[in-house]
Amino acid sequence: MYGNKAAGGGEEETPEPVEEAPSRASATTQRYRAAGRQAADPVYDVRLRIQRRLADELGPTLYASRGNDEALDARVREVLFELLAREETPLSGGDRARIIKEVTDEVLGHGPIETLLRDPSVTEVMANGAKSIYVERFGRLERTEVEFDDDAHLRRIIDRICARVGRRVDEASPMVDARLPDGSRVNAIVPPIALDGASLTIRKFSATPLTVGDLISYGTMTRPAAEFLEASVRGRRNVLVSGGTGSGKTTILNVLSDFVPTDERIVTIEDAAELRLGQDHVVRLESRPSNAEGRGTINTRDLVKNALRMRPDRIVVGEVRDAAALDMLQAMNTGHDGSLTTLHANTPRDALARLETMVLMAGMDLPSRAIRDQIASAVDLVIQITRFKDGSRKVTHITEVVGMEGETITLQDLFLYDLSAETPAHLAQLRPTGIRPRFVDALAMYGVTLPAGMFGGKPR
């Protein structure tokens, strides 16, 4: 494996030790370091031995459907204590506690990254192969000391995550989107597509979903803006949430869905179920990839079409990213007012242009004017959320879709985040522009009124 010809023609059997910075260490050096740590750690061998014995003792119980997690956890710990009592290697109390934690994390959780997933300050976990694991804390990336044993260990954890939601990842299908039981979003990609080993990315969801009060306290939006959005949702306006990757679109969508009255039937459609709605009358639908034979695909567009037959009052699409945009627009234009969705874009104008492009992906030979007419008729509000360099997330635009002027969709900003150079960063916030929305009368039909001073003066 290491017998590559050197420049001088000789064969290298053992690489010469080279002093390298940890952040720039080669894959080979990292493997040597990991092997050295494992060899110097007597608890490592005991942990592997205990883990194998546990698998022999419990057998299929470990991998059966988790109907009672508490009972399984208690059984695993009971067997672990018995195995440790029979272990001949001298172990301190700390070593025993460490073995119990590592083995339970491995057989019941997600291996070495279970500690990171339990850490409330961690918002994202990124494994770039078995030995390089990063996290995001408070909007900043940092490398951790956590490692998988090897690439096979990482693949086992990925396979376990996928199996729980009925998905698979292998050489024939090397990319997968999945989720954890708490709704955290998971993406995995494996060789041959991933050249340096399997990659696992987990975007965590907080144990307690953020509320509109949390967003106001964090400075994501102001109270007048939140009151206006609540009025718009209760008044059955169709809302599009736009933003970049990791900007917080799903969080905003969750908050908006809290404003939906409890007496309405909601159908949610997602690629991987993430939304956590508090209403009782909710039907959750999730798309499905093809099976090993390449059949059985159920995509977002299929689910949107089916949702129309389910008598929904509201349709909430987690993210529209393909031809499903056409069916979503038609749903908004055919009596399903108050629908909500998200998409990736950098500005409200870009969001509508991208929506038009996705409609064209449906393969319908529609003129651009007809598509724009549908967009202008269907979408009432665009909420733009932006992630700043310091990791903070702010709503920067709340924009009304007014209608058409010639071939152009006309927009007017109702709230804008003050990004001018003259405004100090600590004073910048989402401010009303002084323009009242044109759909005020439509809100009144649902018993929703807006205060006269909401769009003028200083935000409260």
Beta strands, then each sheet from edge to edge (+ up, - down):
strand 1: 122-128
strand 2: 133-137
strand 3: 140-143
strand 4: 175-179
strand 5: 185-189
strand 6: 199-203
strand 7: 239-243
strand 8: 266-270
strand 9: 282-286
strand 10: 314-317
strand 11: 340-344
strand 12: 381-387
strand 13: 393-405
strand 14: 408-417
strand 15: 430-432
sheet 1: 3+ 2- 1+ 6- 5+ 4-
sheet 2: 9+ 8+ 10+ 11+ 7+ 12+ 13- 14+ 15-
end
